Amino acid sequence: MVNEITKNSIYSVAYAIYINKKHGSKKLMKQYGKMDTKEALARVLKRLNLDTLSRIEKTHFQTKKPKNLVIFLQESMGYQFVEAVGGEKGITPNMNRLSKEGILFKDLYSNGTRSIRGIAGTVAGNFSIPGKGVLKRNKSQSDFFTIASLLKPQGYYTSFIYGGESRFDNMRSWFLGNGFIIDQPKFTNPSFVGTWGVCDGDVVDRANEEYKKLYAQNKKFASVIFSTTNHNPFDFPKDKIKLVDSVERKSVKNTIKYADFAIGEFIKKARQESYYKDTIFVIIADHNIRVYGDDLVPVDMFHIPAIILGQDLKPYVYDKIATQPDVLATVLDLIGLDLKYSIMGHSIFSDKKQNISLMQFHTAYALRVDNQIAVLRPNKKPITFLYKDKHLVQIDSDVELEKDVLAFIVTLNNLYNTKNYK
C-alpha cells in the first residue's frame, strides 16, 4: 500500500513534512548515540580494510579496450525465488541457468528494504544513510558519487532506462543531477503497459536497441536498467511464461517469473549483438520482497541474488558475505580501468575484501561481521547476536562491534552532510 500511495504527489509532500518533524536527521542522530566523527571514520575504515575512503583501485583485468557496463536492477527479487542461491525451484529458470555461466553471488545482502536504498548501494556504492535515502535528499541531488560521475570522464555515455514514472522516489532528479541521461522514450505500440508502466520485456528490447546504436557509433556506455514488474497489483503480459503451480496468476511468484523471462530475453538478444563481447552485465536485486520475521532484524530477508556475465568470464561461485557496494566494485574491476572512487566495498578479486555487511531496517542498523551481528536502534542499547540457522541468537556484547555500528551511522550521516561522498 505504501508503494501505491507514494505515487500520489499530495501524499508525498505531506508525508515528507511529517517524517522530517518526527524523524529528522538531527533528531534521529541524537537517538543513536554520540561519537566523534574522526573516531567514527577511523573505525569504519578499519572495518572496511581501507586507508582512506576515496582511493585509487587498480584493476585486476587490465585491457587496452575497457568494457561497457550494464546494471540490470531487479525489483524485489529475493533469494527465496532463485534456486541457485538457495531458493525455490521453478520460479527463475533463466537466473538459474545464467548462474552457471558467470559469477554468482550466493550470500549477498541488500542495503535496506526499499528501492532507493538498493539504487544507492548498486549505483553509488554506499550504505544506507540515517533517515531519508539519498535519492530524496537535497544535498545529494548533485555532486554525489555515482558510476556516471566516475565513468563520464573516461568517455562513457551514461544512461538510466526505466519503463515507469521516473519521478517516483525522486529518481529522475537524482539520476539527472548526478550524471545520468534519463532514457524515457515514448514506446511505440508497447506490447503491454501495466499499473507501474511499460513491461520489462519492452524495456529490455529498448535497452538492447540503445546499446546497439551506441556501439555502432563507437561509444562506450554504462547504463542502469530498472525493472518494474514486481509491484502490486502484479501486472504482466499473458502467454509469456508458464504460470507457477498452485498460486494466483497475479502473484509475487508469477511476476518474479515474468521478470526472469525478461532477463533471459535480454541476455539472449544481447548475445546476438556485437556489443556483447565488449560488455560486462550484472543482474542484481534492489531488495527482497516485503520484509517480515520475528527477529529484531530479519537478516535472511535481506538476502538477494546477483550474477555477473561477460563473454570472457569463467563461471565462479562467490559464497562469502557480500554487499551491493561489493558487487559494484567488482564490476568496475572487471571493465578493466584503474579508477578513483569512494565505494564502501571491495572487488571480490581484491585481498582487501571483508566478510561484512551493513543492513538498515526501519530505524535499526545491523552490522554483520562473519556471523556476529551488532544491532543498534534509536534510544536503545546495542545488542550483539550470533546469526545461526537464519535467526538471531543473543550473545554477550561485542563492545567493539557495537561501537562500530554507531561509527557507520555517524560516518554515513557526516559524509552526506559535508557532501564528501564524491
Legacy VTK file of the C-alpha trace (Angstrom):
# vtk DataFile Version 3.0
C-alpha trace
ASCII
DATASET POLYDATA
POINTS 422 float
0.000 0.000 0.000
2.900 2.344 0.781
4.313 1.730 -2.700
0.941 2.555 -4.230
0.083 5.739 -2.343
3.563 7.246 -2.677
2.762 7.797 -6.356
0.329 10.480 -5.133
2.131 13.840 -5.048
-0.017 15.365 -2.307
0.627 12.361 -0.096
4.360 12.508 -0.824
4.645 16.143 0.233
2.543 15.673 3.374
4.432 12.543 4.382
7.792 14.247 3.826
6.805 17.055 6.209
5.552 14.581 8.813
8.562 12.289 8.686
11.006 15.184 8.844
9.360 16.511 12.012
9.215 13.114 13.666
12.418 11.513 12.412
14.515 14.391 11.073
18.208 13.663 10.628
19.438 15.737 13.584
16.835 14.368 15.957
17.411 10.812 14.797
21.188 11.020 15.150
20.916 12.090 18.779
18.874 8.981 19.459
21.592 6.626 18.225
24.319 7.992 20.478
27.384 10.196 20.230
30.786 9.562 18.681
33.460 11.921 17.414
33.373 11.975 13.612
37.126 11.321 13.329
36.876 8.277 15.567
33.830 7.092 13.642
35.568 7.368 10.276
38.663 5.603 11.597
36.526 2.714 12.825
34.669 2.465 9.505
37.897 2.458 7.501
39.317 -0.257 9.708
36.235 -2.443 9.286
36.301 -1.909 5.517
40.065 -2.521 5.390
40.766 0.880 3.840
43.383 3.553 4.477
41.084 6.228 3.074
37.601 6.155 1.595
38.458 7.978 -1.636
41.227 5.904 -3.166
42.641 4.605 -6.444
41.761 0.986 -7.180
43.855 -0.740 -9.826
42.006 -3.209 -11.990
42.852 -6.909 -11.917
41.791 -7.104 -15.572
43.928 -4.545 -17.394
42.952 -4.095 -21.025
43.533 -1.676 -23.880
39.806 -1.646 -24.584
37.748 -1.094 -21.412
34.387 -2.831 -21.290
30.940 -1.306 -21.340
28.809 -1.801 -18.225
25.115 -2.675 -17.869
23.450 -2.978 -14.450
20.026 -4.628 -14.623
18.385 -3.860 -11.287
15.531 -6.204 -10.362
12.624 -5.019 -8.265
12.164 -7.130 -5.099
13.774 -10.320 -6.375
14.551 -12.054 -3.088
16.813 -15.063 -2.751
13.858 -17.329 -1.938
12.758 -17.246 -5.590
16.150 -18.188 -7.045
17.159 -21.812 -6.732
20.815 -21.022 -7.484
21.142 -19.158 -4.163
19.001 -21.470 -2.053
15.502 -20.549 -3.185
12.522 -22.397 -4.575
12.764 -24.404 -7.775
10.974 -23.451 -10.965
10.446 -19.698 -10.486
13.597 -18.291 -12.093
14.843 -20.775 -14.705
16.848 -18.134 -16.561
18.630 -16.861 -13.456
19.441 -20.450 -12.521
20.842 -21.175 -15.989
22.828 -17.933 -16.152
24.244 -18.546 -12.678
26.289 -21.373 -14.192
27.639 -19.127 -16.940
29.014 -16.220 -14.929
29.932 -15.059 -11.433
27.237 -15.935 -8.909
26.986 -14.120 -5.573
25.500 -16.744 -3.301
25.481 -14.855 0.017
24.702 -11.269 -0.974
22.777 -8.798 1.204
20.926 -5.611 0.299
21.428 -2.242 1.965
17.842 -1.947 3.065
14.224 -2.714 2.257
13.323 -0.010 -0.280
14.353 0.626 -3.877
16.114 3.899 -3.107
18.439 2.074 -0.687
19.210 -0.577 -3.282
19.817 2.001 -6.007
22.251 3.912 -3.796
24.112 0.722 -2.939
24.304 -0.561 -6.506
24.791 2.666 -8.447
26.700 4.768 -5.895
28.302 2.054 -3.772
27.376 3.496 -0.382
25.415 2.113 2.547
22.060 3.445 3.768
22.279 6.813 5.472
20.058 7.506 8.514
16.634 8.964 7.809
15.520 9.525 4.232
17.510 7.807 1.484
19.992 9.862 -0.527
17.797 9.817 -3.631
15.313 12.042 -1.794
17.762 14.337 -0.015
18.660 17.859 -1.108
22.431 17.658 -0.685
22.749 14.551 -2.847
20.919 15.866 -5.921
24.268 16.801 -7.476
27.960 16.102 -6.846
27.151 12.760 -5.242
29.308 9.853 -6.350
27.744 7.543 -8.946
29.104 5.380 -11.729
28.114 8.215 -14.090
30.334 10.775 -12.361
33.073 8.142 -12.302
32.890 6.941 -15.899
31.826 10.029 -17.845
35.349 11.496 -17.635
36.533 8.180 -19.097
34.429 8.815 -22.195
31.371 6.750 -21.255
27.808 7.604 -22.268
25.765 7.009 -19.106
22.037 6.324 -19.006
19.151 5.246 -16.785
16.433 3.236 -18.530
13.112 2.740 -16.785
9.659 1.882 -18.074
7.756 3.603 -15.266
7.456 7.128 -13.921
10.967 8.255 -13.086
9.644 10.923 -10.712
8.752 8.079 -8.328
11.104 8.115 -5.311
12.729 11.214 -6.874
14.716 9.005 -9.249
14.601 11.482 -12.138
16.075 14.384 -10.178
18.778 12.270 -8.550
19.908 10.481 -11.700
19.899 13.632 -13.829
21.721 15.659 -11.184
24.394 13.009 -10.775
25.435 12.487 -14.360
22.881 10.194 -15.979
20.760 10.781 -19.033
17.224 9.546 -18.448
16.140 7.429 -21.381
12.380 7.788 -21.358
11.441 7.134 -24.958
7.816 7.111 -25.936
7.387 3.433 -26.509
5.760 2.886 -29.882
2.953 0.386 -29.543
4.303 -1.289 -26.388
3.230 -4.884 -26.045
1.963 -4.327 -22.507
1.513 -1.410 -20.111
0.601 -2.152 -16.503
-0.095 -0.017 -13.460
3.592 0.676 -12.954
4.441 1.305 -16.604
5.791 -0.473 -19.652
6.542 -4.149 -19.065
10.067 -5.435 -18.575
10.049 -7.160 -21.956
9.581 -3.843 -23.793
12.148 -2.139 -21.552
14.889 -4.662 -22.324
14.056 -4.541 -26.037
14.515 -0.786 -25.973
17.726 -1.077 -23.959
19.123 -3.573 -26.447
18.373 -1.182 -29.325
20.036 1.708 -27.487
23.188 -0.301 -26.843
23.355 -1.432 -30.475
23.215 2.195 -31.631
25.862 3.355 -29.174
28.188 0.503 -30.085
27.742 1.223 -33.806
28.786 4.818 -33.057
31.905 3.564 -31.229
30.630 4.993 -27.948
31.440 3.310 -24.645
28.423 3.123 -22.364
27.495 2.491 -18.748
23.790 2.002 -18.212
21.336 1.148 -15.443
18.061 -0.616 -16.300
15.441 -0.777 -13.581
12.636 -3.351 -13.800
9.053 -2.501 -12.873
7.221 -5.819 -12.803
7.211 -6.963 -9.194
4.758 -4.475 -7.713
1.187 -4.832 -6.562
-1.150 -5.375 -8.465
1.380 -7.661 -10.210
0.597 -6.862 -13.843
2.459 -8.705 -16.577
1.728 -9.840 -20.148
-0.161 -13.029 -20.880
1.296 -16.073 -22.624
4.939 -15.261 -21.853
5.513 -17.727 -19.038
4.141 -20.977 -17.736
2.415 -19.936 -14.533
3.671 -21.234 -11.211
1.549 -24.086 -9.905
-0.948 -23.514 -7.083
-0.702 -19.705 -6.920
-2.881 -16.941 -8.344
-1.888 -15.540 -11.714
-1.422 -12.063 -10.226
1.054 -13.010 -7.525
4.620 -12.310 -6.481
5.861 -15.672 -7.761
4.401 -15.217 -11.232
5.630 -11.635 -11.570
9.105 -12.766 -10.497
8.898 -15.500 -13.115
7.985 -12.904 -15.747
10.885 -10.686 -14.644
13.109 -13.744 -15.031
11.695 -14.257 -18.535
12.687 -10.679 -19.442
16.193 -11.272 -18.067
16.547 -14.332 -20.271
15.277 -12.474 -23.342
17.628 -9.559 -22.740
20.747 -11.692 -22.423
19.728 -13.852 -25.384
19.301 -10.783 -27.605
22.449 -9.120 -26.308
24.479 -12.223 -27.158
23.336 -11.905 -30.759
24.811 -8.392 -30.978
28.370 -7.165 -31.415
28.331 -5.146 -28.203
28.005 -8.247 -26.028
31.655 -9.238 -26.297
32.728 -5.815 -25.015
30.266 -5.508 -22.140
30.034 -6.601 -18.517
26.487 -7.267 -17.312
25.260 -7.543 -13.747
21.780 -8.695 -12.779
21.039 -7.795 -9.167
18.027 -7.184 -6.915
17.410 -3.838 -5.245
16.000 -5.573 -2.145
13.906 -8.526 -1.092
10.103 -8.530 -1.032
8.165 -7.176 1.962
10.429 -7.840 4.917
8.950 -9.801 7.782
10.045 -12.083 10.610
10.241 -12.377 14.370
13.877 -11.283 14.676
14.842 -7.744 15.615
16.339 -7.523 12.129
15.184 -10.326 9.775
18.596 -10.852 8.172
17.522 -13.597 5.768
15.036 -11.164 4.195
17.963 -9.001 3.092
19.408 -11.928 1.126
19.306 -11.231 -2.640
20.811 -12.740 -5.805
23.337 -11.256 -8.230
25.034 -12.609 -11.340
27.812 -11.012 -13.393
28.048 -12.027 -17.035
30.534 -11.357 -19.825
31.908 -13.192 -22.811
35.306 -13.923 -21.291
34.202 -14.578 -17.705
34.716 -18.029 -16.285
31.875 -19.452 -14.167
32.540 -18.885 -10.489
30.528 -19.036 -7.268
31.376 -16.429 -4.646
29.932 -17.847 -1.439
31.209 -15.356 1.142
29.200 -12.452 2.563
28.901 -9.583 0.089
27.053 -6.276 -0.240
25.705 -4.215 -3.117
28.777 -1.915 -2.894
30.978 -5.045 -3.231
29.147 -6.015 -6.420
29.636 -2.516 -7.838
33.346 -2.571 -7.005
33.630 -5.989 -8.676
32.018 -4.986 -11.969
34.123 -1.824 -12.110
37.171 -4.029 -11.608
36.041 -6.233 -14.488
35.655 -3.411 -17.029
39.431 -3.039 -16.935
40.174 0.506 -15.724
42.186 1.900 -12.826
39.675 4.130 -11.067
39.499 6.553 -8.174
36.316 6.209 -6.132
34.715 6.175 -2.671
32.790 2.897 -2.877
32.173 1.256 0.515
33.149 -2.188 -0.628
35.776 -4.187 -2.463
36.012 -6.238 -5.590
35.822 -9.937 -4.802
39.176 -10.212 -6.603
40.839 -7.964 -4.015
42.626 -9.384 -0.996
41.159 -6.466 0.978
37.597 -7.774 0.649
35.924 -8.178 4.066
33.204 -10.581 5.226
30.931 -7.748 6.269
27.537 -6.169 5.582
25.501 -3.256 6.931
21.706 -3.558 6.867
19.166 -0.834 7.619
15.733 -1.971 8.810
13.392 0.946 9.521
15.452 2.928 12.065
17.540 -0.074 13.174
21.018 -0.807 11.843
22.672 -4.225 11.834
26.413 -4.546 11.274
27.410 -8.083 10.407
30.986 -9.366 10.515
31.135 -13.065 9.702
28.239 -14.470 11.757
28.221 -11.900 14.551
25.774 -9.024 14.248
25.507 -5.862 16.328
22.105 -4.138 16.202
21.581 -0.510 17.173
18.198 1.215 17.441
17.306 4.771 18.483
17.219 5.252 22.267
18.201 1.612 22.853
21.396 -0.051 23.967
23.153 -2.001 21.223
22.794 -5.784 21.252
25.108 -8.451 19.849
23.757 -11.563 18.174
25.009 -14.720 16.567
23.394 -15.402 13.212
22.561 -19.096 13.257
20.141 -21.102 11.113
18.768 -17.840 9.652
17.894 -16.423 13.066
19.465 -14.076 15.592
20.598 -15.587 18.899
21.590 -13.034 21.514
25.112 -13.466 22.927
27.444 -11.484 25.183
28.131 -7.975 23.929
30.936 -7.487 21.445
31.736 -3.947 22.579
33.905 -3.051 19.587
31.369 -4.348 17.080
28.629 -2.393 18.845
30.737 0.773 18.734
31.408 0.180 15.077
27.744 0.037 14.093
27.373 3.508 15.640
30.523 4.557 13.788
28.949 3.610 10.443
25.799 5.581 11.245
27.773 8.675 12.278
30.110 8.433 9.270
27.338 7.960 6.715
25.451 10.930 8.131
28.583 13.083 8.184
29.620 12.194 4.620
26.194 13.264 3.404
26.036 16.495 5.422
29.527 17.600 4.399
28.986 16.483 0.772
32.160 14.419 0.994
30.829 11.300 -0.683
32.272 12.131 -4.081
LINES 1 423
422 0 1 2 3 4 5 6 7 8 9 10 11 12 13 14 15 16 17 18 19 20 21 22 23 24 25 26 27 28 29 30 31 32 33 34 35 36 37 38 39 40 41 42 43 44 45 46 47 48 49 50 51 52 53 54 55 56 57 58 59 60 61 62 63 64 65 66 67 68 69 70 71 72 73 74 75 76 77 78 79 80 81 82 83 84 85 86 87 88 89 90 91 92 93 94 95 96 97 98 99 100 101 102 103 104 105 106 107 108 109 110 111 112 113 114 115 116 117 118 119 120 121 122 123 124 125 126 127 128 129 130 131 132 133 134 135 136 137 138 139 140 141 142 143 144 145 146 147 148 149 150 151 152 153 154 155 156 157 158 159 160 161 162 163 164 165 166 167 168 169 170 171 172 173 174 175 176 177 178 179 180 181 182 183 184 185 186 187 188 189 190 191 192 193 194 195 196 197 198 199 200 201 202 203 204 205 206 207 208 209 210 211 212 213 214 215 216 217 218 219 220 221 222 223 224 225 226 227 228 229 230 231 232 233 234 235 236 237 238 239 240 241 242 243 244 245 246 247 248 249 250 251 252 253 254 255 256 257 258 259 260 261 262 263 264 265 266 267 268 269 270 271 272 273 274 275 276 277 278 279 280 281 282 283 284 285 286 287 288 289 290 291 292 293 294 295 296 297 298 299 300 301 302 303 304 305 306 307 308 309 310 311 312 313 314 315 316 317 318 319 320 321 322 323 324 325 326 327 328 329 330 331 332 333 334 335 336 337 338 339 340 341 342 343 344 345 346 347 348 349 350 351 352 353 354 355 356 357 358 359 360 361 362 363 364 365 366 367 368 369 370 371 372 373 374 375 376 377 378 379 380 381 382 383 384 385 386 387 388 389 390 391 392 393 394 395 396 397 398 399 400 401 402 403 404 405 406 407 408 409 410 411 412 413 414 415 416 417 418 419 420 421
